[in-house]
Amino acid sequence: MNSAFKTLLILFTVLLLVTPTLKAGEPDRVAELIEQAHKHDNMYTLGPEASQQKALSLYRSALADDPDKKQRLHILYRMAQLNGSAYQLEKGEKPDFQKAIQLYKEIINSYPPDEPLVYKAMSSISSHYTTLKEFEKAIEWSKKALEYDTSKLARQLEAIEKLSETVEQHGDSMTERERHLSAEQIEQVHSLRKALDKIRSYQEIAVDQVAYTAGVIDPTVAIGELGNIAQKYAGTFIADRAAVHIRETTARMTEYMEPSNEEFPIPPGSTLHANISTPIALSQTNKGVLIQSDILPEVTENRHFIEPNTTEIPQNEKYVSMNPRAPPGNYLLKCIIGAAGLIIFSLVVIIIIKKGNFF
């Protein structure tokens, strides 16, 4: 009995040792399905065999076949992109933005914040919500991409670089293990730097998206959102990017609101102020736009407020007409003069015609 038990135990142990080897020799079915999907995915092929539905079907099969973490990320991302794309659709098909958003959210919920594609997914969600004209949601998702503090990743990168320098200083005295560790650290440094650069580029895109999407709603909303971002991330590249957009948006608003006649003069030194939750003061300097969170009394004395989307009578009667719907006086005068000119011209033409008939 003991002999039979020992024999079974040996066979079971051998089976456990051999199974991984046999499995390793088997073809990777998930990789095969992904490769087949690429033959129909318009990102990898431009031929007549390109078909979104065929590619999506193969990606779904690969996703159901227990892919590893890296494969799963690739599958989810391509499925999301295909669902949100209008390129090479069959007749009668339309992009499924909601499905694309769902897949992007699955990536965000499944992968760590130091994965660059997480931020690309947030950017894509924002773009799709903008297409769907759900602007508030679009702005919300763009701002989510800014929340990850890249300084943590930068500090981690700096620590590894310092450690690598210390190990390399030993030169020939390094052991084989130390050399191996040094090579791993160099590879990790490259990987972290690449990830950091990608995340920062996606965060800059997120600021651009806030500026664009909020600007579609109202330029003052854009200035307000960007002002809040600049304050929250003061001293970072995010704040610098927001300040650039504030300066550009303010310049466009100032140019647009500049009166073409004397009926609507703007007081000298006044600035345009956004209707936002956090009060800020914007002033143009030779270094750019100055953002102040605490507005001093003397600053508020000479401000010219522009309330978006309103027909209320402005409080400053000195500079604007009492009736916001009435046309400017100069415009009416020009219309009267033009009409009188047309009447005189018509009379002259009639007289000339009559004289011509008379002779």
C-alpha positions as CSV (number, residue, x, y, z in Angstrom):
1,M,0.0,0.0,0.0
2,N,2.8,2.3,0.9
3,S,4.6,1.4,-2.3
4,A,1.6,2.2,-4.4
5,F,1.1,5.6,-2.6
6,K,4.7,6.5,-3.2
7,T,4.4,5.6,-6.8
8,L,1.3,7.8,-7.2
9,L,3.1,10.6,-5.4
10,I,6.1,10.4,-7.7
11,L,3.9,10.4,-10.8
12,F,1.9,13.4,-9.5
13,T,5.2,15.3,-8.9
14,V,6.5,14.5,-12.3
15,L,3.2,15.6,-13.9
16,L,3.4,19.0,-12.0
17,L,7.0,19.5,-13.3
18,V,6.2,18.5,-16.9
19,T,2.9,20.4,-17.3
20,P,4.4,23.9,-17.4
21,T,7.0,22.8,-19.9
22,L,4.4,21.3,-22.2
23,K,2.2,24.4,-21.8
24,A,5.2,26.6,-22.6
25,G,5.7,24.7,-25.8
26,E,2.1,25.2,-26.9
27,P,1.3,28.2,-29.2
28,D,-0.2,31.2,-27.4
29,R,-3.8,31.2,-28.6
30,V,-4.4,34.8,-27.3
31,A,-1.4,36.0,-29.3
32,E,-2.7,34.2,-32.4
33,L,-6.1,35.8,-32.0
34,I,-4.6,39.2,-31.6
35,E,-2.5,38.7,-34.7
36,Q,-5.6,37.6,-36.7
37,A,-7.4,40.7,-35.4
38,H,-4.6,42.9,-36.6
39,K,-5.2,41.6,-40.2
40,H,-8.7,43.3,-40.0
41,D,-7.8,46.2,-37.7
42,N,-7.5,49.4,-39.7
43,M,-4.7,50.6,-37.5
44,Y,-2.5,47.7,-38.8
45,T,-3.9,47.2,-42.3
46,L,-5.2,49.5,-45.0
47,G,-6.3,46.8,-47.5
48,P,-9.8,45.7,-48.5
49,E,-9.7,43.1,-45.7
50,A,-9.9,45.8,-43.1
51,S,-13.2,45.4,-41.1
52,Q,-14.1,46.8,-37.8
53,Q,-16.6,44.1,-37.0
54,K,-14.2,41.2,-37.8
55,A,-11.4,42.8,-35.8
56,L,-13.8,43.4,-32.8
57,S,-15.0,39.8,-33.0
58,L,-11.5,38.5,-32.8
59,Y,-10.5,40.9,-30.0
60,R,-13.5,39.7,-28.0
61,S,-12.5,36.1,-28.5
62,A,-9.0,36.9,-27.3
63,L,-10.3,38.8,-24.3
64,A,-12.4,35.7,-23.3
65,D,-9.4,33.4,-23.6
66,D,-7.6,34.6,-20.4
67,P,-5.0,37.1,-21.8
68,D,-2.1,38.3,-19.6
69,K,-2.1,41.8,-18.2
70,K,-0.3,43.4,-21.1
71,Q,-2.4,41.6,-23.7
72,R,-5.6,42.5,-22.0
73,L,-4.6,46.2,-22.0
74,H,-3.8,46.1,-25.7
75,I,-7.1,44.3,-26.5
76,L,-9.3,46.7,-24.4
77,Y,-7.6,49.8,-25.8
78,R,-8.0,48.7,-29.5
79,M,-11.6,47.6,-28.9
80,A,-12.3,51.1,-27.4
81,Q,-10.6,52.9,-30.3
82,L,-12.5,50.8,-32.9
83,N,-15.9,51.4,-31.2
84,G,-15.2,55.2,-31.2
85,S,-13.9,55.4,-34.7
86,A,-15.9,56.3,-37.8
87,Y,-13.2,55.0,-40.2
88,Q,-14.0,52.2,-42.6
89,L,-17.4,51.4,-41.1
90,E,-19.8,49.2,-43.0
91,K,-22.8,50.7,-44.6
92,G,-25.4,51.8,-42.0
93,E,-22.9,51.5,-39.1
94,K,-22.2,54.3,-36.7
95,P,-19.5,54.8,-34.0
96,D,-20.6,53.4,-30.6
97,F,-19.2,56.2,-28.4
98,Q,-20.9,54.9,-25.2
99,K,-19.3,51.4,-25.7
100,A,-15.9,53.1,-26.3
101,I,-16.3,55.1,-23.1
102,Q,-17.2,51.9,-21.2
103,L,-14.1,50.1,-22.4
104,Y,-11.9,53.1,-21.6
105,K,-13.3,53.2,-18.1
106,E,-12.5,49.5,-17.7
107,I,-8.9,50.3,-18.5
108,I,-8.8,53.2,-16.0
109,N,-10.3,50.9,-13.3
110,S,-8.1,48.0,-14.0
111,Y,-4.6,49.5,-14.3
112,P,-2.4,51.6,-12.0
113,P,-2.1,55.4,-12.4
114,D,1.5,55.2,-13.6
115,E,0.3,53.4,-16.8
116,P,0.4,56.1,-19.6
117,L,-2.6,54.6,-21.5
118,V,-4.8,55.3,-18.4
119,Y,-4.4,59.0,-19.2
120,K,-4.8,58.4,-22.9
121,A,-8.1,56.7,-22.0
122,M,-9.2,59.7,-20.0
123,S,-8.4,62.0,-22.9
124,S,-10.4,59.8,-25.3
125,I,-13.4,59.8,-22.9
126,S,-13.3,63.6,-22.8
127,S,-13.2,63.7,-26.6
128,H,-16.2,61.4,-26.9
129,Y,-18.2,63.4,-24.4
130,T,-17.4,66.5,-26.4
131,T,-18.6,64.8,-29.6
132,L,-21.8,63.8,-27.7
133,K,-22.1,67.5,-26.6
134,E,-22.0,66.5,-22.9
135,F,-19.5,69.3,-22.2
136,E,-19.6,69.2,-18.4
137,K,-18.7,65.5,-18.4
138,A,-15.9,66.1,-20.9
139,I,-14.4,68.8,-18.7
140,E,-14.7,66.6,-15.6
141,W,-12.7,63.7,-17.3
142,S,-10.1,66.1,-18.6
143,K,-9.5,67.4,-15.1
144,K,-9.3,63.8,-13.8
145,A,-6.2,63.3,-15.9
146,L,-4.5,66.1,-14.0
147,E,-5.0,64.6,-10.6
148,Y,-2.0,62.1,-10.7
149,D,1.0,63.7,-9.2
150,T,3.9,63.0,-11.6
151,S,6.4,64.4,-9.1
152,K,6.2,61.1,-7.2
153,L,7.3,59.3,-10.4
154,A,10.0,61.9,-10.9
155,R,11.3,61.4,-7.4
156,Q,11.4,57.6,-7.9
157,L,13.3,58.1,-11.2
158,E,15.8,60.4,-9.5
159,A,16.4,57.9,-6.6
160,I,17.1,55.1,-9.1
161,E,19.4,57.3,-11.1
162,K,21.4,58.2,-8.0
163,L,21.6,54.5,-7.0
164,S,22.8,53.6,-10.5
165,E,25.6,56.2,-10.3
166,T,26.7,54.9,-6.9
167,V,26.9,51.3,-8.2
168,E,28.8,52.4,-11.4
169,Q,31.4,54.2,-9.3
170,H,32.7,50.8,-8.1
171,G,33.8,50.1,-11.7
172,D,35.7,46.8,-12.0
173,S,35.1,45.9,-8.3
174,M,31.4,45.2,-9.0
175,T,30.2,41.7,-8.7
176,E,28.2,39.9,-11.4
177,R,25.1,40.4,-9.3
178,E,25.8,44.2,-9.0
179,R,26.3,44.4,-12.7
180,H,23.0,42.6,-13.3
181,L,21.3,45.0,-10.9
182,S,22.9,48.0,-12.6
183,A,21.6,46.8,-16.0
184,E,18.1,46.4,-14.5
185,Q,18.2,49.9,-13.0
186,I,19.2,51.4,-16.4
187,E,16.3,49.6,-18.0
188,Q,14.0,50.8,-15.2
189,V,15.2,54.4,-15.6
190,H,14.5,54.4,-19.3
191,S,11.0,52.8,-18.7
192,L,10.1,55.3,-16.0
193,R,11.4,58.3,-18.0
194,K,9.3,57.2,-21.0
195,A,6.2,56.7,-18.9
196,L,6.8,60.1,-17.2
197,D,7.1,61.9,-20.5
198,K,4.0,60.3,-21.9
199,I,1.9,61.0,-18.8
200,R,3.0,64.7,-18.8
201,S,2.2,65.0,-22.5
202,Y,-1.3,63.5,-21.9
203,Q,-1.8,65.9,-19.0
204,E,-0.9,68.9,-21.2
205,I,-3.5,67.6,-23.7
206,A,-6.0,67.4,-20.9
207,V,-5.5,71.2,-20.1
208,D,-5.9,71.9,-23.9
209,Q,-9.2,69.9,-23.8
210,V,-10.5,71.9,-20.8
211,A,-9.7,75.1,-22.7
212,Y,-11.4,74.0,-25.8
213,T,-14.5,72.3,-24.3
214,A,-15.1,75.1,-21.7
215,G,-14.6,77.6,-24.5
216,V,-17.4,76.0,-26.5
217,I,-19.7,76.7,-23.5
218,D,-18.5,80.2,-22.9
219,P,-15.0,81.9,-23.0
220,T,-15.5,83.1,-19.4
221,V,-16.2,79.5,-18.3
222,A,-12.9,78.5,-19.9
223,I,-11.0,81.3,-18.1
224,G,-12.7,80.2,-14.8
225,E,-11.8,76.5,-15.2
226,L,-8.3,77.3,-16.3
227,G,-7.9,79.8,-13.4
228,N,-8.9,77.1,-10.9
229,I,-6.4,74.7,-12.5
230,A,-3.6,77.2,-12.4
231,Q,-4.2,77.8,-8.7
232,K,-4.5,74.2,-7.8
233,Y,-1.4,73.1,-9.6
234,A,0.6,76.3,-9.1
235,G,4.4,75.9,-9.8
236,T,3.9,73.0,-12.1
237,F,3.9,72.6,-15.9
238,I,0.1,72.1,-15.7
239,A,-0.3,75.6,-14.2
240,D,2.0,77.0,-16.9
241,R,-0.1,75.4,-19.6
242,A,-3.3,76.8,-18.1
243,A,-1.7,80.3,-17.9
244,V,-0.9,80.2,-21.6
245,H,-4.6,79.3,-22.4
246,I,-5.8,82.0,-20.0
247,R,-3.7,84.6,-21.8
248,E,-4.8,83.5,-25.3
249,T,-8.5,83.3,-24.3
250,T,-8.4,86.7,-22.6
251,A,-6.7,88.3,-25.6
252,R,-9.4,86.9,-27.9
253,M,-12.1,88.1,-25.6
254,T,-10.6,91.6,-25.4
255,E,-10.2,91.8,-29.1
256,Y,-13.8,90.6,-29.7
257,M,-15.3,92.9,-27.0
258,E,-13.3,95.9,-28.2
259,P,-16.0,98.4,-29.4
260,S,-16.1,99.6,-33.0
261,N,-17.8,102.9,-32.0
262,E,-18.0,105.3,-29.1
263,E,-21.2,103.8,-27.9
264,F,-19.6,101.0,-25.9
265,P,-16.2,102.3,-24.5
266,I,-14.4,100.1,-21.9
267,P,-12.7,102.0,-19.1
268,P,-8.9,102.2,-19.4
269,G,-7.1,99.6,-17.3
270,S,-10.2,97.4,-16.8
271,T,-9.9,93.6,-17.2
272,L,-12.3,90.8,-18.1
273,H,-13.3,88.6,-15.2
274,A,-14.7,85.2,-15.4
275,N,-17.8,84.2,-13.5
276,I,-16.2,81.3,-11.5
277,S,-16.4,79.6,-8.1
278,T,-13.0,80.8,-7.0
279,P,-12.5,84.5,-7.4
280,I,-9.4,85.5,-9.4
281,A,-8.0,88.7,-10.8
282,L,-6.4,88.6,-14.2
283,S,-3.9,91.3,-15.3
284,Q,-1.7,91.5,-18.3
285,T,2.0,91.9,-17.7
286,N,5.1,91.7,-19.8
287,K,5.6,88.2,-18.3
288,G,2.1,87.0,-19.1
289,V,-1.2,86.8,-17.2
290,L,-1.0,87.5,-13.5
291,I,-3.4,85.3,-11.5
292,Q,-4.4,86.6,-8.0
293,S,-6.7,84.6,-5.7
294,D,-7.1,87.4,-3.2
295,I,-8.6,90.4,-5.0
296,L,-7.7,93.7,-3.3
297,P,-10.3,96.5,-2.9
298,E,-8.3,98.8,-5.1
299,V,-8.2,96.2,-7.8
300,T,-12.0,95.8,-7.8
301,E,-12.7,99.6,-8.2
302,N,-11.9,99.7,-11.9
303,R,-13.3,96.4,-13.1
304,H,-15.5,95.9,-16.1
305,F,-17.7,92.8,-15.6
306,I,-19.1,90.9,-18.5
307,E,-21.8,88.5,-17.4
308,P,-22.2,85.6,-19.9
309,N,-25.5,84.7,-21.4
310,T,-27.6,87.6,-19.9
311,T,-29.7,90.5,-21.1
312,E,-29.8,92.4,-17.8
313,I,-29.1,96.1,-18.0
314,P,-25.5,96.7,-16.9
315,Q,-25.0,98.8,-13.8
316,N,-22.5,101.2,-15.3
317,E,-24.8,103.7,-17.1
318,K,-21.9,105.9,-18.1
319,Y,-20.5,103.6,-20.7
320,V,-23.4,101.6,-22.2
321,S,-26.9,102.3,-23.5
322,M,-29.8,102.1,-21.0
323,N,-31.5,99.6,-23.3
324,P,-29.3,96.6,-24.0
325,R,-31.5,95.6,-27.0
326,A,-31.5,99.1,-28.6
327,P,-29.2,99.6,-31.6
328,P,-26.4,102.2,-31.2
329,G,-27.2,105.8,-32.1
330,N,-24.5,106.0,-34.7
331,Y,-25.9,102.9,-36.4
332,L,-29.4,104.5,-36.7
333,L,-27.9,107.7,-38.1
334,K,-26.1,105.8,-40.7
335,C,-29.2,103.9,-41.7
336,I,-31.2,107.2,-42.0
337,I,-28.5,108.8,-44.2
338,G,-28.3,105.7,-46.3
339,A,-32.1,105.6,-46.9
340,A,-32.1,109.3,-47.8
341,G,-29.4,108.8,-50.3
342,L,-31.2,105.9,-52.0
343,I,-34.4,108.1,-52.2
344,I,-32.5,111.0,-53.8
345,F,-30.7,108.6,-56.2
346,S,-34.1,107.1,-57.3
347,L,-35.6,110.6,-57.9
348,V,-32.6,111.6,-60.1
349,V,-32.9,108.3,-62.1
350,I,-36.7,108.9,-62.7
351,I,-36.1,112.5,-63.8
352,I,-33.4,111.4,-66.3
353,I,-35.7,108.7,-67.7
354,K,-38.5,111.2,-68.2
355,K,-36.3,113.6,-69.9
356,G,-35.1,110.9,-72.2
357,N,-38.6,109.9,-73.1
358,F,-39.6,113.6,-73.7
359,F,-36.8,114.1,-76.2
